Amino acid sequence: MSEKLRAVLVGCGSISKAWLTPIGQFDDVEIVGLVDVKSENAEQARDNFELWQAEVGDSLPTMLARQKPDVVFDCTVPEAHAEVTLGALAAGAHVLGEKPMAASMTQARRMVAAAEQADRICAVIQNRRYMDNIVAFRQAIADGLAGRLHTLTGDFYVGAHFGGFREAMQHVLILDMAIHTFDQARYISGQDPLSVYCHDWNPAGSWFRHGASAAAIFEMSDGMVFRYQGSWCAEGMNTSWEGEWRAIGDRGTVLWDGRDRIAGERPSRREGLISPVEGFSRPVDTGLTLHGHAAIIREFLDCVRDGGRPQTDCRDNIKSLAMVHAAIESAESGRKVAVEAIR
Ligand SMILES: NC(=O)c1ccc[n+]([C@@H]2O[C@H](COP(=O)([O-])OP(=O)(O)OC[C@H]3O[C@@H](n4cnc5c(N)ncnc54)[C@H](O)[C@@H]3O)[C@@H](O)[C@H]2O)c1
């Protein structure tokens, strides 16, 4: 392996800026290739980030053969993630890709098998795990402030006018956004999904083609229920992109507003109809030095160099994706669906 890791980035659309900015600040990785089916997008990225050393092209197989990269960064649309990853792994590269891991569970299982066979890392960007506030909320739960969790709720309301591929997608909220919230639920609780009942719909006035609102109830592995509700057509009074959370356990309740407030209450003694409570709060500064995309890209590069696997390795992330596809199957069938069966 050369001194600097040689990287090819595929898919030079909107999100690629959130990758190329931190990558430009790391001195042990070099972008040697930029690929996009619309080669003008790759040229634009090269010019915007002054990546004059990078080859630009519209074919990943050709770029892999010419540049032989150590790592491939996949910022393409969900339908292309499996093809990009399988091609990159077959060429011997480690892969870090955008969420969702794949557009179907069949594709995701192929990606896991290919990573195993190639003995390479294949990991997914779940940037919302790498923020001070969620890390602090997770720690508050792990420290037992609520006790043993029996209920977790996550609410997501953002009126987002993206244009582009999302407005034509089926089940757009669940497939493109709820993957973040579902993955957050696993991260916060430390529990894995068992089953889901989900209903999604396209609300009045929606500017999406399908499924811009959803509600889902998951049974989780330690007896907890995770209840999700969200919409991409909520104009006004938006939550943060991280959602609003309530964790209830056998000792008390902890709230996270999805921004900078983590606070809770627990009974101070058992008395009367409603027990008297004492309040508590947690600071959200956990001292992370890198956040979001920068943090997960750094973790991935460190694992490529030193061994180990990022926390969002595909073998684990497929459980979050399974929540998405089980929810979609439930929404389509109107039945409760076992998440394990989907995996
Ligand atoms: N982690 C986050 O917070 C976050 C935020 C936004 C988007 N995303 C994800 O990033 C991905 C891309 O989203 P976007 O908003 O940048 O979309 P976009 O449409 O702006 O960009 C996608 C780019 O990929 C190119 N492309 C498509 N198929 C390709 C292929 N087979 N080979 C090479 N290039 C290809 C397109 O031409 C386009 O330039 C999606 O999976 C999306 O869910 C993640």
The ligand as an ORCA input file, in Angstrom:
! r2SCAN-3c Opt
* xyz 0 1
  N     -25.734     10.838      4.587
  C     -26.557     11.839      4.329
  O     -26.918     12.624      5.209
  C     -27.056     12.012      2.926
  C     -27.600     13.223      2.500
  C     -28.011     13.343      1.171
  C     -27.895     12.254      0.309
  N     -27.392     11.075      0.771
  C     -27.297      9.885     -0.109
  O     -26.294     10.124     -1.075
  C     -26.614      9.443     -2.297
  C     -26.597     10.465     -3.444
  O     -27.507     11.497     -3.159
  P     -27.364     12.952     -3.837
  O     -28.340     13.822     -3.150
  O     -25.924     13.357     -3.912
  O     -27.901     12.610     -5.322
  P     -27.538     13.390     -6.669
  O     -28.554     12.966     -7.661
  O     -27.326     14.850     -6.416
  O     -26.110     12.772     -7.078
  C     -25.924     11.442     -7.475
  C     -24.857     11.424     -8.565
  O     -24.548     10.063     -8.854
  C     -24.446      9.953    -10.287
  N     -24.687      8.546    -10.622
  C     -25.872      7.877    -10.603
  N     -25.683      6.582    -10.928
  C     -24.351      6.433    -11.140
  C     -23.541      5.320    -11.495
  N     -24.047      4.090    -11.696
  N     -22.203      5.518    -11.645
  C     -21.675      6.759    -11.461
  N     -22.404      7.847    -11.131
  C     -23.721      7.681    -10.950
  C     -25.462     10.936    -10.824
  O     -25.192     11.302    -12.149
  C     -25.282     12.099     -9.848
  O     -24.272     13.004    -10.275
  C     -27.989      8.775     -2.055
  O     -27.805      7.435     -1.696
  C     -28.567      9.581     -0.891
  O     -29.479      8.833     -0.108
  C     -26.962     10.946      2.048
*
